[in-house]
Amino acid sequence: MKKSIVLMLMVVGGIVFTAAANDIRQVDFQNFAFRPSCLRHTGTPDQVEQWQLSGAGESIIVTNGVFQSDTSATQMDFRVSKVVYGDLTGDGNKEAIVTTVCNTGGSEIFSEGFIYGMVDGQPRVLAVISGGDRADGGILSATVEQGLL
């Protein structure tokens, strides 16, 4: 009888762990690796987006929502602006919409949005939203209402 109870607790614990592991809200986007378009300056906009979605190549890691580099080779200030959650795919699971800003040393400050979902227990970029320079409006905020961004 004791063996059955222990086994049942382990299974229930596994289910709870699996549910938490597949919850995008458990991902700490303030301490996370990103692949912003400002990191790659070559290629067409479509090529840059394909690079971002591929998951291959270099990335930057934010700490407390910030990445800063000021070397002779590169100057960059990248920040996570906001993270909101909502079901954009209609599967009953929430996705994360992460808005960011990036400055590479000039007067331009580029905004960008990343939509993340959980795939096989790991956060994956599902889409990238190019916001452009703040002078062109950029991305000011993001919300999800009735499955729409």
NURO-479560 format. One record per residue (C-alpha): z, y, x. Coordinates in Angstrom, 2 decimals. Example, Ala and Ser with C-alpha at 12.3 -4.5 7.8 and 13.67 -1.06 7.14 Angstrom:
# residues 2
<atom pz="7.80" py="-4.50" px="12.30"/>
<atom pz="7.14" py="-1.06" px="13.67"/>
//
This chain:
# residues 149
<atom pz="0.00" py="0.00" px="0.00"/>
<atom pz="0.86" py="2.46" px="2.80"/>
<atom pz="-2.48" py="1.76" px="4.52"/>
<atom pz="-4.34" py="2.63" px="1.30"/>
<atom pz="-2.52" py="5.94" px="0.96"/>
<atom pz="-3.16" py="6.88" px="4.59"/>
<atom pz="-6.85" py="5.99" px="4.29"/>
<atom pz="-7.16" py="7.99" px="1.08"/>
<atom pz="-5.55" py="11.03" px="2.72"/>
<atom pz="-7.96" py="10.77" px="5.65"/>
<atom pz="-10.96" py="10.63" px="3.31"/>
<atom pz="-9.70" py="13.57" px="1.24"/>
<atom pz="-9.01" py="15.48" px="4.45"/>
<atom pz="-12.56" py="14.71" px="5.63"/>
<atom pz="-14.04" py="16.05" px="2.41"/>
<atom pz="-12.03" py="19.25" px="2.67"/>
<atom pz="-13.06" py="19.66" px="6.32"/>
<atom pz="-16.72" py="19.04" px="5.50"/>
<atom pz="-16.65" py="21.62" px="2.72"/>
<atom pz="-15.06" py="24.18" px="5.05"/>
<atom pz="-17.53" py="23.33" px="7.84"/>
<atom pz="-20.43" py="24.04" px="5.47"/>
<atom pz="-19.01" py="27.36" px="4.24"/>
<atom pz="-20.87" py="30.29" px="5.82"/>
<atom pz="-17.81" py="32.46" px="5.17"/>
<atom pz="-16.01" py="30.50" px="7.91"/>
<atom pz="-18.46" py="31.81" px="10.55"/>
<atom pz="-17.06" py="34.69" px="12.61"/>
<atom pz="-20.05" py="37.05" px="12.82"/>
<atom pz="-17.89" py="39.60" px="14.67"/>
<atom pz="-17.81" py="37.15" px="17.62"/>
<atom pz="-21.23" py="35.53" px="17.47"/>
<atom pz="-24.57" py="35.16" px="19.29"/>
<atom pz="-27.46" py="37.25" px="17.93"/>
<atom pz="-31.16" py="37.57" px="18.76"/>
<atom pz="-31.95" py="41.17" px="17.77"/>
<atom pz="-35.49" py="42.51" px="17.99"/>
<atom pz="-34.26" py="45.22" px="20.39"/>
<atom pz="-33.64" py="42.46" px="22.93"/>
<atom pz="-37.34" py="41.56" px="23.04"/>
<atom pz="-39.75" py="44.43" px="23.56"/>
<atom pz="-43.03" py="42.53" px="23.80"/>
<atom pz="-45.27" py="41.05" px="21.15"/>
<atom pz="-46.28" py="41.95" px="17.64"/>
<atom pz="-43.61" py="42.30" px="14.94"/>
<atom pz="-44.59" py="38.83" px="13.64"/>
<atom pz="-44.20" py="37.32" px="17.12"/>
<atom pz="-40.78" py="38.92" px="17.56"/>
<atom pz="-39.64" py="37.57" px="14.17"/>
<atom pz="-40.89" py="34.06" px="15.03"/>
<atom pz="-38.92" py="34.26" px="18.30"/>
<atom pz="-35.80" py="35.30" px="16.35"/>
<atom pz="-36.16" py="32.45" px="13.87"/>
<atom pz="-36.89" py="29.85" px="16.58"/>
<atom pz="-33.40" py="29.92" px="18.07"/>
<atom pz="-34.89" py="29.51" px="21.56"/>
<atom pz="-34.44" py="31.86" px="24.49"/>
<atom pz="-31.95" py="34.57" px="25.27"/>
<atom pz="-29.39" py="36.02" px="22.92"/>
<atom pz="-26.47" py="38.43" px="23.11"/>
<atom pz="-22.88" py="37.68" px="22.17"/>
<atom pz="-20.87" py="40.26" px="20.29"/>
<atom pz="-17.12" py="40.54" px="20.75"/>
<atom pz="-15.27" py="42.22" px="17.92"/>
<atom pz="-18.69" py="43.15" px="16.51"/>
<atom pz="-19.98" py="44.91" px="19.64"/>
<atom pz="-22.22" py="44.12" px="22.61"/>
<atom pz="-22.73" py="46.77" px="25.27"/>
<atom pz="-24.71" py="46.57" px="28.48"/>
<atom pz="-25.36" py="49.43" px="30.84"/>
<atom pz="-27.04" py="48.06" px="33.95"/>
<atom pz="-30.01" py="49.33" px="35.94"/>
<atom pz="-32.14" py="46.68" px="34.20"/>
<atom pz="-31.03" py="47.20" px="30.62"/>
<atom pz="-29.04" py="49.54" px="28.45"/>
<atom pz="-28.03" py="48.32" px="25.03"/>
<atom pz="-25.43" py="49.06" px="22.38"/>
<atom pz="-25.59" py="46.47" px="19.59"/>
<atom pz="-23.14" py="46.45" px="16.69"/>
<atom pz="-22.51" py="44.42" px="13.57"/>
<atom pz="-22.35" py="46.93" px="10.71"/>
<atom pz="-21.36" py="44.74" px="7.78"/>
<atom pz="-21.36" py="41.16" px="6.52"/>
<atom pz="-21.79" py="40.40" px="2.82"/>
<atom pz="-22.18" py="37.06" px="1.05"/>
<atom pz="-24.16" py="35.83" px="-1.91"/>
<atom pz="-26.35" py="32.95" px="-3.07"/>
<atom pz="-29.91" py="34.06" px="-2.28"/>
<atom pz="-31.53" py="30.61" px="-2.33"/>
<atom pz="-30.28" py="29.43" px="-5.73"/>
<atom pz="-28.68" py="26.28" px="-4.28"/>
<atom pz="-25.12" py="27.23" px="-5.27"/>
<atom pz="-24.12" py="27.97" px="-1.66"/>
<atom pz="-23.60" py="31.46" px="-0.33"/>
<atom pz="-25.66" py="32.93" px="2.46"/>
<atom pz="-24.45" py="35.67" px="4.82"/>
<atom pz="-26.32" py="38.94" px="5.12"/>
<atom pz="-25.42" py="40.57" px="8.43"/>
<atom pz="-26.54" py="44.17" px="8.95"/>
<atom pz="-26.68" py="45.47" px="12.52"/>
<atom pz="-27.65" py="48.52" px="14.55"/>
<atom pz="-29.03" py="48.63" px="18.08"/>
<atom pz="-29.60" py="51.44" px="20.57"/>
<atom pz="-31.41" py="50.75" px="23.84"/>
<atom pz="-30.72" py="54.06" px="25.51"/>
<atom pz="-33.06" py="56.45" px="23.77"/>
<atom pz="-32.58" py="58.52" px="20.65"/>
<atom pz="-33.69" py="55.71" px="18.35"/>
<atom pz="-31.08" py="53.56" px="16.61"/>
<atom pz="-32.66" py="50.52" px="14.98"/>
<atom pz="-31.14" py="48.71" px="12.03"/>
<atom pz="-31.82" py="45.09" px="11.25"/>
<atom pz="-30.58" py="42.51" px="8.78"/>
<atom pz="-30.12" py="38.80" px="9.36"/>
<atom pz="-29.79" py="36.28" px="6.56"/>
<atom pz="-27.84" py="33.20" px="7.65"/>
<atom pz="-27.31" py="29.93" px="5.84"/>
<atom pz="-25.61" py="26.70" px="6.80"/>
<atom pz="-28.00" py="23.95" px="7.95"/>
<atom pz="-26.50" py="20.63" px="9.03"/>
<atom pz="-23.10" py="22.31" px="9.36"/>
<atom pz="-24.41" py="25.08" px="11.66"/>
<atom pz="-25.29" py="28.71" px="10.86"/>
<atom pz="-29.05" py="29.29" px="11.05"/>
<atom pz="-31.17" py="32.41" px="10.64"/>
<atom pz="-33.14" py="32.02" px="7.41"/>
<atom pz="-34.80" py="35.43" px="7.48"/>
<atom pz="-34.83" py="38.69" px="9.40"/>
<atom pz="-35.14" py="42.09" px="7.72"/>
<atom pz="-36.56" py="44.81" px="9.92"/>
<atom pz="-34.93" py="48.09" px="9.01"/>
<atom pz="-36.51" py="50.29" px="11.62"/>
<atom pz="-35.15" py="53.50" px="13.06"/>
<atom pz="-32.48" py="55.48" px="11.23"/>
<atom pz="-34.95" py="58.41" px="11.15"/>
<atom pz="-37.12" py="56.28" px="8.84"/>
<atom pz="-34.17" py="55.39" px="6.62"/>
<atom pz="-33.14" py="52.11" px="8.23"/>
<atom pz="-30.79" py="49.73" px="6.45"/>
<atom pz="-27.85" py="51.62" px="5.00"/>
<atom pz="-26.22" py="48.72" px="3.14"/>
<atom pz="-26.87" py="45.32" px="1.61"/>
<atom pz="-25.57" py="43.70" px="-1.56"/>
<atom pz="-26.39" py="40.57" px="-3.52"/>
<atom pz="-26.54" py="40.74" px="-7.29"/>
<atom pz="-27.69" py="37.87" px="-9.48"/>
<atom pz="-29.31" py="36.14" px="-6.51"/>
<atom pz="-31.25" py="39.21" px="-5.40"/>
<atom pz="-30.76" py="41.20" px="-2.20"/>
//
